[in-house]
Amino acid sequence: YKAKELGKNTWRLFEASMEVAFRNRQLMKADLRTAVESKGLRVVYQPIVAMSTMRIASCEALCRWDHSDLGPISPS
């Protein structure tokens, strides 16, 4: 996947750090799956304010995950 990120017609030699990144990603996927199954995610509502009136025009629902070991995980 690293070669794909660099663009077409590229190649990349395997590095140990790639395996570490892959394993970390797999662990995060498994932890997220567990969080979904155990209702470990929560919804927070963020108001959207109309600047012209300074009133709440609507709101958006945001999903939040507090990982047991890593703390809050950002959506990105």
C-alpha positions in Angstrom: 0.0 0.0 0.0 2.9 2.3 0.6 3.9 2.1 -3.1 0.3 3.0 -4.1 0.5 6.1 -1.9 3.7 7.2 -3.7 2.0 7.0 -7.1 2.0 4.9 -10.3 4.9 2.8 -11.4 6.6 2.7 -8.0 7.8 -0.1 -5.8 8.8 -0.4 -2.2 11.0 -2.9 -0.4 9.5 -4.6 2.7 10.5 -2.9 5.9 9.9 -4.2 9.5 8.1 -0.9 10.3 5.5 -1.9 7.6 4.6 -5.1 9.5 4.4 -3.1 12.8 2.0 -0.6 11.1 0.0 -3.5 9.6 -0.3 -5.3 12.9 -1.3 -2.1 14.7 -4.0 -1.4 12.1 -5.4 -5.0 12.5 -5.5 -4.6 16.3 -7.3 -1.3 16.0 -9.9 -2.9 13.6 -10.4 -5.8 16.1 -10.8 -3.3 19.0 -13.3 -1.2 17.0 -15.3 -4.3 16.1 -15.4 -5.2 19.9 -16.4 -1.6 20.8 -19.3 -1.8 18.3 -20.5 -5.1 19.6 -20.2 -4.1 23.2 -21.8 -0.7 22.6 -18.6 1.1 23.4 -19.3 4.0 21.0 -21.3 7.0 22.0 -23.1 9.7 20.1 -22.6 13.4 20.9 -24.5 16.2 19.3 -22.8 19.3 18.1 -25.0 22.4 17.5 -24.7 24.3 14.2 -25.2 28.0 14.8 -26.5 30.4 12.2 -24.0 33.3 12.5 -26.6 35.8 11.3 -28.9 35.2 14.2 -26.6 33.4 16.6 -29.3 30.8 17.1 -28.9 27.0 16.8 -30.0 26.2 13.2 -29.5 22.4 13.5 -27.1 19.9 14.9 -24.9 17.1 13.7 -24.4 13.7 15.4 -20.8 12.6 16.0 -19.6 9.2 17.0 -17.0 9.0 19.7 -14.9 6.1 20.9 -12.9 6.1 24.1 -10.4 3.2 23.7 -9.7 1.4 26.9 -5.9 1.6 26.5 -5.4 4.5 24.0 -8.0 7.0 25.3 -10.1 9.0 22.9 -9.7 8.0 19.2 -10.3 10.7 16.6 -12.4 9.9 13.5 -9.5 10.4 11.2 
